[in-house]
């Protein structure tokens, strides 16, 4: 899932970079004054910066959501693992207790036979 998000982020950044290059070339070869062209490039660069910052915020939010989700899943898994361990511990202690009682019965039987 992280690979998919990373691929999407890289694709979006490549798209933005292509747009910047294409727009810059288009403006440079457009039949207008240099001052007007520079103003358009500056305005477009500002827009690209805003779009990039928004993309970074969205990507950061997505990564934070994934980390939070992973933390929740890990907590649930740890809790389930704790429950399983507790059940196993109780079963083990019950088995030991039954074994000890069985040994006591056998010891009494042997004691009665030797008496």
N, CA, C and O atoms as a GROMACS GRO file, in nm:
protein
  460
    1UNK      N    1   0.082  -0.118   0.000
    1UNK     CA    2   0.000   0.000   0.000
    1UNK      C    3   0.087   0.125   0.000
    1UNK      O    4   0.053   0.224  -0.065
    2UNK      N    5   0.198   0.121   0.072
    2UNK     CA    6   0.289   0.235   0.076
    2UNK      C    7   0.350   0.258  -0.061
    2UNK      O    8   0.372   0.372  -0.102
    3UNK      N    9   0.378   0.149  -0.134
    3UNK     CA   10   0.434   0.161  -0.269
    3UNK      C   11   0.335   0.232  -0.361
    3UNK      O   12   0.375   0.314  -0.443
    4UNK      N   13   0.207   0.201  -0.348
    4UNK     CA   14   0.105   0.262  -0.430
    4UNK      C   15   0.097   0.413  -0.402
    4UNK      O   16   0.086   0.492  -0.495
    5UNK      N   17   0.102   0.451  -0.274
    5UNK     CA   18   0.098   0.593  -0.239
    5UNK      C   19   0.222   0.665  -0.289
    5UNK      O   20   0.215   0.778  -0.337
    6UNK      N   21   0.336   0.599  -0.277
    6UNK     CA   22   0.461   0.660  -0.322
    6UNK      C   23   0.458   0.676  -0.474
    6UNK      O   24   0.502   0.779  -0.526
    7UNK      N   25   0.407   0.577  -0.545
    7UNK     CA   26   0.397   0.584  -0.690
    7UNK      C   27   0.304   0.698  -0.731
    7UNK      O   28   0.332   0.771  -0.826
    8UNK      N   29   0.192   0.712  -0.660
    8UNK     CA   30   0.098   0.819  -0.691
    8UNK      C   31   0.161   0.955  -0.666
    8UNK      O   32   0.142   1.048  -0.745
    9UNK      N   33   0.237   0.967  -0.557
    9UNK     CA   34   0.303   1.093  -0.526
    9UNK      C   35   0.406   1.128  -0.632
    9UNK      O   36   0.413   1.241  -0.678
   10UNK      N   37   0.486   1.030  -0.671
   10UNK     CA   38   0.588   1.053  -0.774
   10UNK      C   39   0.521   1.090  -0.905
   10UNK      O   40   0.567   1.181  -0.975
   11UNK      N   41   0.413   1.022  -0.940
   11UNK     CA   42   0.340   1.054  -1.063
   11UNK      C   43   0.285   1.195  -1.061
   11UNK      O   44   0.293   1.267  -1.161
   12UNK      N   45   0.230   1.236  -0.946
   12UNK     CA   46   0.176   1.372  -0.935
   12UNK      C   47   0.288   1.475  -0.948
   12UNK      O   48   0.270   1.578  -1.014
   13UNK      N   49   0.401   1.448  -0.885
   13UNK     CA   50   0.514   1.541  -0.893
   13UNK      C   51   0.568   1.550  -1.036
   13UNK      O   52   0.605   1.658  -1.082
   14UNK      N   53   0.571   1.438  -1.106
   14UNK     CA   54   0.616   1.438  -1.245
   14UNK      C   55   0.519   1.517  -1.332
   14UNK      O   56   0.560   1.590  -1.422
   15UNK      N   57   0.390   1.503  -1.304
   15UNK     CA   58   0.289   1.577  -1.379
   15UNK      C   59   0.306   1.727  -1.357
   15UNK      O   60   0.300   1.806  -1.451
   16UNK      N   61   0.328   1.766  -1.234
   16UNK     CA   62   0.349   1.908  -1.202
   16UNK      C   63   0.475   1.959  -1.269
   16UNK      O   64   0.475   2.067  -1.328
   17UNK      N   65   0.583   1.882  -1.260
   17UNK     CA   66   0.709   1.923  -1.322
   17UNK      C   67   0.691   1.938  -1.473
   17UNK      O   68   0.742   2.033  -1.533
   18UNK      N   69   0.620   1.846  -1.536
   18UNK     CA   70   0.594   1.855  -1.679
   18UNK      C   71   0.512   1.978  -1.714
   18UNK      O   72   0.536   2.044  -1.814
   19UNK      N   73   0.416   2.006  -1.629
   19UNK     CA   74   0.334   2.126  -1.650
   19UNK      C   75   0.416   2.252  -1.640
   19UNK      O   76   0.398   2.345  -1.719
   20UNK      N   77   0.506   2.257  -1.543
   20UNK     CA   78   0.592   2.374  -1.526
   20UNK      C   79   0.681   2.393  -1.648
   20UNK      O   80   0.693   2.503  -1.702
   21UNK      N   81   0.744   2.286  -1.690
   21UNK     CA   82   0.834   2.294  -1.806
   21UNK      C   83   0.757   2.334  -1.931
   21UNK      O   84   0.801   2.421  -2.006
   22UNK      N   85   0.642   2.271  -1.953
   22UNK     CA   86   0.562   2.302  -2.072
   22UNK      C   87   0.513   2.446  -2.071
   22UNK      O   88   0.519   2.515  -2.172
   23UNK      N   89   0.464   2.490  -1.956
   23UNK     CA   90   0.415   2.628  -1.948
   23UNK      C   91   0.529   2.727  -1.965
   23UNK      O   92   0.514   2.829  -2.032
   24UNK      N   93   0.642   2.697  -1.905
   24UNK     CA   94   0.758   2.786  -1.918
   24UNK      C   95   0.802   2.798  -2.063
   24UNK      O   96   0.829   2.908  -2.110
   25UNK      N   97   0.810   2.686  -2.132
   25UNK     CA   98   0.849   2.689  -2.274
   25UNK      C   99   0.746   2.762  -2.358
   25UNK      O  100   0.780   2.839  -2.448
   26UNK      N  101   0.619   2.738  -2.328
   26UNK     CA  102   0.512   2.806  -2.402
   26UNK      C  103   0.518   2.956  -2.383
   26UNK      O  104   0.500   3.034  -2.477
   27UNK      N  105   0.544   2.996  -2.259
   27UNK     CA  106   0.552   3.141  -2.232
   27UNK      C  107   0.676   3.204  -2.296
   27UNK      O  108   0.671   3.316  -2.345
   28UNK      N  109   0.786   3.130  -2.294
   28UNK     CA  110   0.909   3.185  -2.352
   28UNK      C  111   0.900   3.205  -2.502
   28UNK      O  112   0.960   3.297  -2.557
   29UNK      N  113   0.824   3.117  -2.568
   29UNK     CA  114   0.813   3.127  -2.714
   29UNK      C  115   0.688   3.203  -2.759
   29UNK      O  116   0.663   3.216  -2.879
   30UNK      N  117   0.610   3.254  -2.665
   30UNK     CA  118   0.489   3.329  -2.699
   30UNK      C  119   0.527   3.468  -2.752
   30UNK      O  120   0.625   3.527  -2.705
   31UNK      N  121   0.452   3.520  -2.846
   31UNK     CA  122   0.482   3.652  -2.903
   31UNK      C  123   0.427   3.764  -2.813
   31UNK      O  124   0.323   3.823  -2.843
   32UNK      N  125   0.497   3.792  -2.704
   32UNK     CA  126   0.459   3.902  -2.616
   32UNK      C  127   0.584   3.961  -2.553
   32UNK      O  128   0.694   3.909  -2.573
   33UNK      N  129   0.568   4.068  -2.478
   33UNK     CA  130   0.685   4.134  -2.420
   33UNK      C  131   0.747   4.050  -2.311
   33UNK      O  132   0.681   3.966  -2.249
   34UNK      N  133   0.877   4.072  -2.289
   34UNK     CA  134   0.949   4.000  -2.185
   34UNK      C  135   0.894   4.027  -2.046
   34UNK      O  136   0.888   3.937  -1.963
   35UNK      N  137   0.854   4.151  -2.021
   35UNK     CA  138   0.801   4.188  -1.889
   35UNK      C  139   0.672   4.111  -1.861
   35UNK      O  140   0.653   4.058  -1.751
   36UNK      N  141   0.585   4.105  -1.959
   36UNK     CA  142   0.459   4.033  -1.943
   36UNK      C  143   0.486   3.883  -1.925
   36UNK      O  144   0.421   3.817  -1.844
   37UNK      N  145   0.580   3.831  -2.000
   37UNK     CA  146   0.615   3.689  -1.990
   37UNK      C  147   0.670   3.657  -1.852
   37UNK      O  148   0.633   3.557  -1.792
   38UNK      N  149   0.759   3.742  -1.802
   38UNK     CA  150   0.816   3.719  -1.668
   38UNK      C  151   0.707   3.724  -1.562
   38UNK      O  152   0.708   3.644  -1.468
   39UNK      N  153   0.613   3.816  -1.576
   39UNK     CA  154   0.502   3.826  -1.481
   39UNK      C  155   0.418   3.698  -1.483
   39UNK      O  156   0.379   3.647  -1.378
   40UNK      N  157   0.392   3.646  -1.603
   40UNK     CA  158   0.314   3.522  -1.615
   40UNK      C  159   0.390   3.404  -1.554
   40UNK      O  160   0.332   3.320  -1.485
   41UNK      N  161   0.521   3.400  -1.580
   41UNK     CA  162   0.602   3.291  -1.523
   41UNK      C  163   0.600   3.300  -1.371
   41UNK      O  164   0.586   3.198  -1.304
   42UNK      N  165   0.615   3.420  -1.317
   42UNK     CA  166   0.613   3.437  -1.171
   42UNK      C  167   0.479   3.395  -1.113
   42UNK      O  168   0.472   3.326  -1.011
   43UNK      N  169   0.370   3.439  -1.179
   43UNK     CA  170   0.236   3.403  -1.131
   43UNK      C  171   0.215   3.251  -1.137
   43UNK      O  172   0.163   3.191  -1.044
   44UNK      N  173   0.256   3.191  -1.248
   44UNK     CA  174   0.240   3.046  -1.263
   44UNK      C  175   0.327   2.970  -1.163
   44UNK      O  176   0.284   2.869  -1.108
   45UNK      N  177   0.448   3.019  -1.140
   45UNK     CA  178   0.536   2.954  -1.041
   45UNK      C  179   0.473   2.958  -0.903
   45UNK      O  180   0.480   2.861  -0.828
   46UNK      N  181   0.412   3.072  -0.869
   46UNK     CA  182   0.342   3.082  -0.740
   46UNK      C  183   0.229   2.983  -0.730
   46UNK      O  184   0.208   2.922  -0.625
   47UNK      N  185   0.156   2.966  -0.839
   47UNK     CA  186   0.046   2.871  -0.840
   47UNK      C  187   0.099   2.728  -0.824
   47UNK      O  188   0.041   2.647  -0.752
   48UNK      N  189   0.209   2.698  -0.891
   48UNK     CA  190   0.270   2.565  -0.881
   48UNK      C  191   0.317   2.540  -0.738
   48UNK      O  192   0.301   2.430  -0.685
   49UNK      N  193   0.377   2.642  -0.676
   49UNK     CA  194   0.422   2.627  -0.538
   49UNK      C  195   0.302   2.597  -0.448
   49UNK      O  196   0.310   2.508  -0.363
   50UNK      N  197   0.192   2.670  -0.465
   50UNK     CA  198   0.071   2.645  -0.386
   50UNK      C  199   0.018   2.503  -0.407
   50UNK      O  200  -0.016   2.433  -0.312
   51UNK      N  201   0.013   2.462  -0.535
   51UNK     CA  202  -0.035   2.327  -0.566
   51UNK      C  203   0.057   2.221  -0.506
   51UNK      O  204   0.010   2.119  -0.455
   52UNK      N  205   0.187   2.244  -0.512
   52UNK     CA  206   0.283   2.149  -0.457
   52UNK      C  207   0.270   2.140  -0.306
   52UNK      O  208   0.274   2.031  -0.249
   53UNK      N  209   0.253   2.255  -0.240
   53UNK     CA  210   0.235   2.254  -0.095
   53UNK      C  211   0.109   2.178  -0.056
   53UNK      O  212   0.108   2.105   0.043
   54UNK      N  213   0.002   2.197  -0.135
   54UNK     CA  214  -0.121   2.123  -0.109
   54UNK      C  215  -0.100   1.973  -0.127
   54UNK      O  216  -0.149   1.893  -0.047
   55UNK      N  217  -0.028   1.936  -0.232
   55UNK     CA  218   0.002   1.795  -0.256
   55UNK      C  219   0.083   1.737  -0.141
   55UNK      O  220   0.059   1.624  -0.098
   56UNK      N  221   0.180   1.814  -0.092
   56UNK     CA  222   0.262   1.767   0.021
   56UNK      C  223   0.175   1.750   0.145
   56UNK      O  224   0.189   1.652   0.218
   57UNK      N  225   0.085   1.846   0.170
   57UNK     CA  226  -0.006   1.835   0.286
   57UNK      C  227  -0.092   1.711   0.273
   57UNK      O  228  -0.110   1.636   0.370
   58UNK      N  229  -0.147   1.688   0.153
   58UNK     CA  230  -0.231   1.569   0.131
   58UNK      C  231  -0.151   1.441   0.151
   58UNK      O  232  -0.200   1.346   0.212
   59UNK      N  233  -0.030   1.439   0.099
   59UNK     CA  234   0.055   1.319   0.114
   59UNK      C  235   0.090   1.296   0.260
   59UNK      O  236   0.088   1.183   0.309
   60UNK      N  237   0.122   1.404   0.330
   60UNK     CA  238   0.154   1.392   0.472
   60UNK      C  239   0.033   1.341   0.550
   60UNK      O  240   0.046   1.256   0.638
   61UNK      N  241  -0.083   1.394   0.517
   61UNK     CA  242  -0.206   1.350   0.584
   61UNK      C  243  -0.229   1.201   0.557
   61UNK      O  244  -0.267   1.126   0.647
   62UNK      N  245  -0.207   1.158   0.433
   62UNK     CA  246  -0.225   1.017   0.398
   62UNK      C  247  -0.128   0.928   0.475
   62UNK      O  248  -0.166   0.823   0.526
   63UNK      N  249  -0.003   0.971   0.483
   63UNK     CA  250   0.097   0.892   0.558
   63UNK      C  251   0.060   0.888   0.705
   63UNK      O  252   0.069   0.783   0.769
   64UNK      N  253   0.017   1.001   0.761
   64UNK     CA  254  -0.023   1.004   0.902
   64UNK      C  255  -0.142   0.912   0.926
   64UNK      O  256  -0.147   0.841   1.027
   65UNK      N  257  -0.239   0.912   0.834
   65UNK     CA  258  -0.354   0.823   0.848
   65UNK      C  259  -0.311   0.676   0.843
   65UNK      O  260  -0.361   0.594   0.919
   66UNK      N  261  -0.217   0.645   0.753
   66UNK     CA  262  -0.168   0.507   0.744
   66UNK      C  263  -0.098   0.466   0.872
   66UNK      O  264  -0.117   0.355   0.922
   67UNK      N  265  -0.016   0.556   0.926
   67UNK     CA  266   0.057   0.525   1.050
   67UNK      C  267  -0.042   0.506   1.165
   67UNK      O  268  -0.027   0.415   1.246
   68UNK      N  269  -0.142   0.592   1.171
   68UNK     CA  270  -0.243   0.580   1.276
   68UNK      C  271  -0.319   0.449   1.264
   68UNK      O  272  -0.342   0.380   1.364
   69UNK      N  273  -0.357   0.413   1.141
   69UNK     CA  274  -0.427   0.288   1.117
   69UNK      C  275  -0.340   0.168   1.156
   69UNK      O  276  -0.388   0.073   1.217
   70UNK      N  277  -0.213   0.175   1.120
   70UNK     CA  278  -0.120   0.068   1.155
   70UNK      C  279  -0.107   0.056   1.306
   70UNK      O  280  -0.102  -0.054   1.360
   71UNK      N  281  -0.101   0.171   1.374
   71UNK     CA  282  -0.092   0.169   1.521
   71UNK      C  283  -0.215   0.105   1.584
   71UNK      O  284  -0.204   0.027   1.678
   72UNK      N  285  -0.333   0.139   1.531
   72UNK     CA  286  -0.457   0.080   1.583
   72UNK      C  287  -0.459  -0.070   1.560
   72UNK      O  288  -0.495  -0.148   1.648
   73UNK      N  289  -0.421  -0.111   1.439
   73UNK     CA  290  -0.420  -0.255   1.408
   73UNK      C  291  -0.320  -0.329   1.497
   73UNK      O  292  -0.347  -0.439   1.544
   74UNK      N  293  -0.205  -0.267   1.518
   74UNK     CA  294  -0.104  -0.329   1.603
   74UNK      C  295  -0.154  -0.342   1.746
   74UNK      O  296  -0.132  -0.444   1.811
   75UNK      N  297  -0.222  -0.239   1.795
   75UNK     CA  298  -0.278  -0.244   1.930
   75UNK      C  299  -0.381  -0.356   1.943
   75UNK      O  300  -0.383  -0.430   2.041
   76UNK      N  301  -0.468  -0.365   1.841
   76UNK     CA  302  -0.569  -0.472   1.846
   76UNK      C  303  -0.504  -0.609   1.842
   76UNK      O  304  -0.545  -0.700   1.913
   77UNK      N  305  -0.401  -0.623   1.757
   77UNK     CA  306  -0.332  -0.751   1.747
   77UNK      C  307  -0.262  -0.785   1.878
   77UNK      O  308  -0.265  -0.900   1.923
   78UNK      N  309  -0.199  -0.686   1.940
   78UNK     CA  310  -0.132  -0.709   2.068
   78UNK      C  311  -0.234  -0.748   2.175
   78UNK      O  312  -0.208  -0.836   2.257
   79UNK      N  313  -0.349  -0.682   2.174
   79UNK     CA  314  -0.453  -0.717   2.272
   79UNK      C  315  -0.502  -0.860   2.250
   79UNK      O  316  -0.520  -0.936   2.346
   80UNK      N  317  -0.524  -0.896   2.123
   80UNK     CA  318  -0.566  -1.033   2.094
   80UNK      C  319  -0.458  -1.132   2.135
   80UNK      O  320  -0.487  -1.238   2.189
   81UNK      N  321  -0.333  -1.096   2.107
   81UNK     CA  322  -0.222  -1.184   2.146
   81UNK      C  323  -0.216  -1.200   2.297
   81UNK      O  324  -0.189  -1.308   2.348
   82UNK      N  325  -0.242  -1.090   2.370
   82UNK     CA  326  -0.245  -1.096   2.516
   82UNK      C  327  -0.357  -1.187   2.564
   82UNK      O  328  -0.338  -1.263   2.659
   83UNK      N  329  -0.473  -1.178   2.500
   83UNK     CA  330  -0.585  -1.265   2.537
   83UNK      C  331  -0.551  -1.411   2.512
   83UNK      O  332  -0.580  -1.497   2.596
   84UNK      N  333  -0.490  -1.439   2.399
   84UNK     CA  334  -0.451  -1.578   2.366
   84UNK      C  335  -0.348  -1.627   2.466
   84UNK      O  336  -0.356  -1.741   2.514
   85UNK      N  337  -0.251  -1.543   2.499
   85UNK     CA  338  -0.149  -1.583   2.596
   85UNK      C  339  -0.211  -1.610   2.732
   85UNK      O  340  -0.173  -1.706   2.801
   86UNK      N  341  -0.306  -1.527   2.772
   86UNK     CA  342  -0.373  -1.547   2.901
   86UNK      C  343  -0.452  -1.677   2.901
   86UNK      O  344  -0.449  -1.752   2.999
   87UNK      N  345  -0.523  -1.704   2.791
   87UNK     CA  346  -0.598  -1.830   2.780
   87UNK      C  347  -0.502  -1.949   2.786
   87UNK      O  348  -0.531  -2.048   2.854
   88UNK      N  349  -0.389  -1.940   2.716
   88UNK     CA  350  -0.292  -2.049   2.718
   88UNK      C  351  -0.235  -2.068   2.859
   88UNK      O  352  -0.218  -2.181   2.904
   89UNK      N  353  -0.206  -1.958   2.927
   89UNK     CA  354  -0.151  -1.965   3.064
   89UNK      C  355  -0.251  -2.034   3.157
   89UNK      O  356  -0.213  -2.119   3.237
   90UNK      N  357  -0.380  -1.997   3.146
   90UNK     CA  358  -0.483  -2.060   3.232
   90UNK      C  359  -0.494  -2.209   3.202
   90UNK      O  360  -0.503  -2.291   3.294
   91UNK      N  361  -0.493  -2.244   3.073
   91UNK     CA  362  -0.501  -2.385   3.035
   91UNK      C  363  -0.380  -2.461   3.088
   91UNK      O  364  -0.394  -2.572   3.139
   92UNK      N  365  -0.263  -2.402   3.076
   92UNK     CA  366  -0.141  -2.466   3.124
   92UNK      C  367  -0.146  -2.487   3.275
   92UNK      O  368  -0.112  -2.594   3.325
   93UNK      N  369  -0.189  -2.383   3.347
   93UNK     CA  370  -0.199  -2.396   3.494
   93UNK      C  371  -0.303  -2.499   3.534
   93UNK      O  372  -0.282  -2.574   3.629
   94UNK      N  373  -0.416  -2.504   3.464
   94UNK     CA  374  -0.518  -2.605   3.492
   94UNK      C  375  -0.465  -2.746   3.467
   94UNK      O  376  -0.490  -2.838   3.544
   95UNK      N  377  -0.390  -2.761   3.358
   95UNK     CA  378  -0.331  -2.891   3.327
   95UNK      C  379  -0.231  -2.932   3.434
   95UNK      O  380  -0.230  -3.047   3.477
   96UNK      N  381  -0.148  -2.839   3.476
   96UNK     CA  382  -0.054  -2.868   3.585
   96UNK      C  383  -0.126  -2.907   3.713
   96UNK      O  384  -0.084  -2.999   3.783
   97UNK      N  385  -0.233  -2.835   3.744
   97UNK     CA  386  -0.311  -2.863   3.864
   97UNK      C  387  -0.373  -3.002   3.858
   97UNK      O  388  -0.370  -3.077   3.956
   98UNK      N  389  -0.430  -3.038   3.742
   98UNK     CA  390  -0.487  -3.172   3.727
   98UNK      C  391  -0.378  -3.278   3.738
   98UNK      O  392  -0.399  -3.383   3.799
   99UNK      N  393  -0.260  -3.251   3.679
   99UNK     CA  394  -0.150  -3.346   3.689
   99UNK      C  395  -0.104  -3.363   3.833
   99UNK      O  396  -0.075  -3.475   3.877
  100UNK      N  397  -0.099  -3.253   3.907
  100UNK     CA  398  -0.057  -3.260   4.048
  100UNK      C  399  -0.158  -3.340   4.130
  100UNK      O  400  -0.120  -3.420   4.215
  101UNK      N  401  -0.288  -3.318   4.105
  101UNK     CA  402  -0.392  -3.393   4.177
  101UNK      C  403  -0.385  -3.541   4.143
  101UNK      O  404  -0.403  -3.626   4.230
  102UNK      N  405  -0.357  -3.570   4.016
  102UNK     CA  406  -0.344  -3.710   3.974
  102UNK      C  407  -0.224  -3.775   4.043
  102UNK      O  408  -0.233  -3.889   4.086
  103UNK      N  409  -0.113  -3.702   4.053
  103UNK     CA  410   0.004  -3.755   4.123
  103UNK      C  411  -0.027  -3.780   4.271
  103UNK      O  412   0.017  -3.880   4.327
  104UNK      N  413  -0.100  -3.689   4.333
  104UNK     CA  414  -0.138  -3.707   4.474
  104UNK      C  415  -0.223  -3.832   4.492
  104UNK      O  416  -0.204  -3.909   4.586
  105UNK      N  417  -0.318  -3.853   4.400
  105UNK     CA  418  -0.403  -3.974   4.409
  105UNK      C  419  -0.317  -4.100   4.394
  105UNK      O  420  -0.334  -4.198   4.467
  106UNK      N  421  -0.224  -4.098   4.298
  106UNK     CA  422  -0.136  -4.214   4.276
  106UNK      C  423  -0.047  -4.236   4.398
  106UNK      O  424  -0.024  -4.351   4.437
  107UNK      N  425   0.002  -4.130   4.457
  107UNK     CA  426   0.087  -4.142   4.577
  107UNK      C  427   0.008  -4.205   4.692
  107UNK      O  428   0.060  -4.290   4.765
  108UNK      N  429  -0.120  -4.161   4.709
  108UNK     CA  430  -0.204  -4.220   4.815
  108UNK      C  431  -0.229  -4.367   4.789
  108UNK      O  432  -0.226  -4.448   4.882
  109UNK      N  433  -0.254  -4.403   4.662
  109UNK     CA  434  -0.277  -4.544   4.628
  109UNK      C  435  -0.153  -4.626   4.660
  109UNK      O  436  -0.164  -4.734   4.717
  110UNK      N  437  -0.036  -4.576   4.623
  110UNK     CA  438   0.088  -4.647   4.652
  110UNK      C  439   0.112  -4.656   4.801
  110UNK      O  440   0.158  -4.758   4.852
  111UNK      N  441   0.080  -4.548   4.871
  111UNK     CA  442   0.097  -4.547   5.017
  111UNK      C  443   0.004  -4.649   5.081
  111UNK      O  444   0.043  -4.718   5.175
  112UNK      N  445  -0.119  -4.660   5.029
  112UNK     CA  446  -0.214  -4.758   5.083
  112UNK      C  447  -0.168  -4.900   5.053
  112UNK      O  448  -0.189  -4.989   5.135
  113UNK      N  449  -0.106  -4.924   4.938
  113UNK     CA  450  -0.058  -5.056   4.903
  113UNK      C  451   0.058  -5.098   4.993
  113UNK      O  452   0.069  -5.216   5.028
  114UNK      N  453   0.145  -5.007   5.030
  114UNK     CA  454   0.262  -5.037   5.110
  114UNK      C  455   0.231  -5.038   5.258
  114UNK      O  456   0.313  -5.083   5.339
  115UNK      N  457   0.116  -4.990   5.295
  115UNK     CA  458   0.083  -4.986   5.437
  115UNK      C  459   0.022  -5.114   5.486
  115UNK      O  460  -0.012  -5.125   5.604
   0.00000   0.00000   0.00000
